Amino acid sequence: KTLFVTSTCDYCGKTLMAIGLGKRLQADGFKVGYMKALGIYPTTINGIVIDSDASLVLDVLELKDPPEFISPVVMTQDMIALAYSGQELNLVNKFIQAYEEISKNKDIVIIEGPNALGEGFLLGLSAKELVNKLDASALIIDNCKKEVFVDDLLLIKDIMGEKIAGVVFNQVEMPKVDYLDRRVLPFLNSKGLNVLGIIINEPFLMSVTIRELAEALGGEIICCKHKQEELVERFSVGAMNVEGALSYFRKIRSKAVITGGDRGDIQLAALETSTQCLILTGNLYPNDVIIAMAEEREVPIMVVRSDTLTVVQRVEDIMSTLRISDPRKIERAIQIVNDDLNFSLLYERLGIKK
């Protein structure tokens, strides 16, 4: 069997879904293979270029297959240029040859595919092409962010038809769950689309380490460097008066506070509450009192050159394109997939038994 994991959007959680599915299938006694259809984040393993997400799945699922088969196509600018010139790349044949190797002695192969709504068409590796070539069953992930997100699901249903095993709603905000249960699920069922699970948005899975923040922002951690692997779940901007800041900061836990390096009053207010990290903008360093208090409370202080608005925009970019590799988040994601997906229905749709 082949399960093709695709989505209606970017950063919908395909990699974590593949990991969660793979772990559950392995626990249920299946021999599992995995592939990344179109790599876009290159890394190197023993001199072999492989997609970094595929490398992560390879490690977590403890697979022994050769990396060059798990991630046979990693996109490059040269490859795109050749495609524009009209040269036949035969990438789909390369992928299928790798699939034939991976699928040997396996009960099921999970393929992490491109976005179903267009990604990969230029290179001949679209979700539609691969699902049809491999006679795969497709699992569609949607994050319900669009106003009428059902349109995308109906379009994919029109394209893939009965090859869709089911739909998973991921990163869903809690207020939307009742609406999904009452309105959306009955409608999709009437259209032949089975909803296999609704996964609530969990800030912990979208968290980022202080070290990763410093690297992305070009920041310098000036104290408590031993805490740089702590996770930040939320961000607050300190640009108000002290009374307002204290009230605001007390409502938010596991946060990083972004404020000007000259706002000592806001920095003290942040340190009075549950703060993971202080991010000081404008390349301005705090005074000794602030540093001493931060060290006492083990709160790292990061100094960055950019102004506050630029840092906020950069942080939003980081969070919207975050790819998960932290073992703590992977463990939690595996648990969520195991708990929130209807595996009985999925196995029924795939025609397999535990």
Beta strands, then each sheet from edge to edge (+ up, - down):
strand 1: 2-7
strand 2: 32-36
strand 3: 42-45
strand 4: 48-51
strand 5: 108-112
strand 6: 137-142
strand 7: 164-172
strand 8: 195-200
strand 9: 208-209
strand 10: 220-223
strand 11: 231-232
strand 12: 234-238
strand 13: 255-260
strand 14: 275-281
strand 15: 301-303
sheet 1: 2+ 5+ 1+ 6+ 7+ 8+
sheet 2: 3+ 4-
sheet 3: 9+ 11-
sheet 4: 10+ 15- 14- 13- 12-
end
